[in-house]
Amino acid sequence: MTTQTLTKVDVPADVPSANVGLYEKNFQTMTKGTGRLMLFAGDQKVEHLNDDFVGALSDGTAIVDDDADPEHLFRIAKEGVIGCYATQLGLIARYARDYDTVPYLVKLNSKSHLIKVGQQDPRSRAWVSVEDALTLRDNGVNVVGIGYTVYLGSEFESEQMAEAAQACFKAHRAGMLAVLWIYPRGTAVAKEQDPHLIAGATGLGATLGADFVKVNYPKPEDGTAPAVAFQEAVKAAGRTRVITAGGGSTDVRKFLQTLHDQINISGAYGSATGRNIHQKNLREAVLMTNAISAITYGGHTVDEAMAVYEGKDQFSI
């Protein structure tokens, strides 16, 4: 199985002419020439602390012992077919010299899940700057972009929007891509996965300057199929490309079918997946990245992607 190809890169006007070639290179690296993105999400060490790395899943399946070690994710990123690996600067700095073939996306802000909305609306300030991320690139690390989370509806949304807009602008100035995680969350938000609100989030991502915006898949309450309801969010984003959060670990075929629907019915451009990959042993995790990429980059069917996951077929770039 092989990938499809994209012939044109839509370069934002805030990318200086001197860095257009670099932006195009980074875009092609992340999207494998397709315009779609398979983002391997590894920021949960902060977002979920150790909850996702030891113990058992909701169905009783044990999380593999290897997942307790952060290097497990770097091994997956090196051996699997991914567009980029997103994690915090500190982890990249610690491991990147040994995993120098991996394209990295530096997550600028993160927060834990300990402080609940009942105590305070979510607030996630930047730990590091785009300039800090560039020091990694200057040291030979393949940094292709930055990421930032905005909590839409939080009483602190304005400061997060300001930081996100500046991060997108500065990333473009440096020839890098910007991916925004945008989640409606806070006391003002009654239904975090309302389709109309999710569409508002993707539209916000476009106005902030994101190349890709990551949102949760909507949960319509009027009987509309989620993949159909999600079309509103894709349209609202315009030229900003929408990707979906992978969520907690679930049945592999179910996950791949949902991804296939998101791309082929909704018009989304891929996914940002973490737990459905790294909670598996190395072999299965690598096969899972390849199966996701077979759909995302190769345009293959769910059955074909399952064959990749089961080791009966291969997908490569």
Buried (B, 14 or more C-beta within 10 A) or exposed (E): BEBEEBEEBEBBEEBEEEBBEBBBBBBBBBBBBBBBBBBBBBBBBBBBEEEBBEEEBEEEEEBBEBBEEBEBBBBBBBBBBBBBBBBBBEBBBEBBEEBEEBBBBBBBBBBEEEEEBEEEBBBBEBBBBBEBBBBBBEEEBBBBBBBBBBBBBBBBBEBBBEBBBBBBBBBBBBBBBBBBBBBBBBEEBEEBBBBEBBBBBBBBBBEBBBBBBBBBBBEBEEEBEBBBBBBBBBBBBEEBBBBBBBBEBBEBBEBBBBBBBBBEBBBBBBBBBBBBBBBBBBEBBBBBBBBBBBBBBBBBBBEBBBBBBEEEBEBEB
